[in-house]
């Protein structure tokens, strides 16, 4: 297996508005995953894990 990334993300950001307030769910997320590698996003509720995927 090669170590070349099959998934690569650079500088992902997600903002949305709730009740006239801007919420930054994800700010400048960068990651790589190589073939055969297991990756997990850990964090508290509302940290932007699902949004990132």
PEZI-V106690 format. One record per residue. N is the residue number from 1. SS is DSSP state (~ for helix, > for strand, _ for the rest). PHI is phi in degrees with one decimal (* if undefined). Layout:
n,ss,phi
N,SS,PHI
N,SS,PHI
This chain:
n,ss,phi
1,_,*
2,_,-88.8
3,_,-90.6
4,_,-64.5
5,>,-68.1
6,>,-101.5
7,>,-129.6
8,>,-144.2
9,>,-131.3
10,>,-133.6
11,>,65.9
12,>,-67.0
13,>,-140.6
14,>,-143.4
15,>,-124.4
16,>,-146.7
17,>,-111.5
18,>,-131.5
19,_,49.7
20,_,66.0
21,>,-115.1
22,>,-86.7
23,>,-113.1
24,>,-97.0
25,>,-76.1
26,>,-140.3
27,>,-130.8
28,>,54.9
29,>,-80.9
30,>,-132.4
31,>,-158.8
32,>,-135.9
33,>,-135.0
34,>,-92.0
35,_,-58.4
36,_,82.5
37,_,-90.2
38,_,-95.1
39,_,-128.6
40,_,-133.3
41,_,-103.4
42,_,-114.8
43,_,166.8
44,_,-70.8
45,_,-56.5
46,_,83.9
47,_,-83.7
48,_,99.1
49,~,-63.5
50,~,-65.1
51,~,-59.5
52,~,-65.2
53,_,-79.2
